[in-house]
């Protein structure tokens, strides 16, 4: 009975955590937090468009790289590289393994 009660408590705890996470995500969606973040980035784009138009009107040479702010953050570290390598190895093994099994089945049934 004690084991059943502990497992029931773990399930309730997980359920409450999921409900809280759902509530937070729902709240951020309804308040427009995500749209606000997107509009801030598009506001910078509007400023870049105005700058581009001013440069074209004044006859300056224009290059798209001057007006686009690219923020490519590099999140790569040794753990993500290791995870990618493991994932790539698993993918290769599974793909080659399935291909090998299919070849065996073709040989057996042909």
C-alpha positions as CSV (number, residue, x, y, z in Angstrom):
1,X,0.0,0.0,0.0
2,X,2.9,2.4,0.8
3,X,4.5,1.9,-2.7
4,X,1.1,2.7,-4.3
5,X,0.7,5.8,-2.3
6,X,4.2,7.1,-3.2
7,X,3.6,6.5,-6.9
8,X,0.3,8.3,-6.6
9,X,2.0,11.3,-4.9
10,X,4.6,11.4,-7.7
11,X,1.9,11.3,-10.3
12,X,0.0,14.2,-8.6
13,X,3.2,16.2,-8.3
14,X,4.0,15.8,-12.0
15,X,0.4,16.6,-12.9
16,X,0.5,19.8,-10.9
17,X,3.8,20.8,-12.4
18,X,2.4,20.3,-15.9
19,X,-0.7,22.3,-15.0
20,X,1.5,25.2,-13.7
21,X,3.7,25.1,-16.9
22,X,0.6,25.1,-19.1
23,X,-0.8,28.0,-17.1
24,X,2.3,30.1,-17.5
25,X,2.6,29.4,-21.2
26,X,-1.1,30.2,-21.7
27,X,-0.6,33.5,-19.7
28,X,2.4,34.5,-21.8
29,X,0.5,33.7,-25.0
30,X,-2.6,35.7,-24.0
31,X,-0.7,38.7,-22.7
32,X,1.2,39.0,-26.0
33,X,4.7,38.6,-24.6
34,X,5.9,36.7,-27.7
35,X,4.3,39.1,-30.1
36,X,5.9,42.0,-28.2
37,X,9.3,40.4,-28.6
38,X,8.7,39.9,-32.4
39,X,7.5,43.5,-32.8
40,X,10.6,44.8,-31.2
41,X,12.7,43.1,-33.7
42,X,10.5,44.3,-36.6
43,X,10.8,47.9,-35.2
44,X,14.5,47.7,-35.8
45,X,13.8,46.5,-39.3
46,X,11.6,49.5,-40.0
47,X,14.5,51.8,-38.9
48,X,16.8,49.9,-41.3
49,X,14.3,50.4,-44.1
50,X,14.2,54.1,-43.4
51,X,18.0,54.3,-43.4
52,X,18.1,52.3,-46.7
53,X,15.6,54.7,-48.3
54,X,17.7,57.7,-47.2
55,X,20.9,56.1,-48.6
56,X,19.2,55.3,-51.9
57,X,17.8,58.9,-52.1
58,X,21.2,60.4,-51.5
59,X,22.9,58.1,-54.0
60,X,25.1,56.2,-51.7
61,X,26.1,52.6,-52.7
62,X,23.9,50.2,-50.7
63,X,24.6,46.7,-49.5
64,X,22.1,44.6,-47.7
65,X,24.7,43.6,-45.1
66,X,24.7,47.2,-43.9
67,X,21.1,47.1,-43.0
68,X,20.5,43.7,-41.6
69,X,21.5,43.0,-38.0
70,X,22.3,39.3,-37.8
71,X,22.5,38.0,-34.3
72,X,23.6,34.4,-34.7
73,X,24.3,33.2,-31.2
74,X,26.6,30.2,-31.0
75,X,25.4,27.8,-28.4
76,X,27.9,25.1,-29.2
77,X,29.9,23.7,-26.4
78,X,31.5,20.4,-25.7
79,X,28.3,18.9,-24.4
80,X,26.2,19.9,-27.4
81,X,29.0,18.6,-29.7
82,X,29.0,15.3,-27.8
83,X,25.2,15.1,-28.0
84,X,25.3,15.8,-31.8
85,X,28.1,13.2,-32.3
86,X,26.1,10.6,-30.3
87,X,22.9,11.4,-32.2
88,X,24.7,11.2,-35.6
89,X,26.2,7.9,-34.6
90,X,22.8,6.5,-33.5
91,X,21.2,7.7,-36.8
92,X,23.9,6.1,-38.9
93,X,23.7,2.8,-37.0
94,X,19.9,2.7,-37.2
95,X,19.8,3.7,-40.9
96,X,22.5,1.2,-41.9
97,X,21.0,-1.5,-39.7
98,X,17.5,-1.1,-41.2
99,X,19.0,-1.2,-44.7
100,X,21.0,-4.3,-43.8
101,X,17.8,-6.0,-42.4
102,X,15.9,-5.1,-45.5
103,X,18.6,-6.6,-47.7
104,X,18.4,-9.8,-45.7
105,X,14.6,-10.0,-45.9
106,X,14.8,-9.4,-49.7
107,X,17.3,-12.2,-50.0
108,X,15.1,-14.5,-48.0
109,X,11.9,-13.9,-49.8
110,X,13.1,-13.6,-53.4
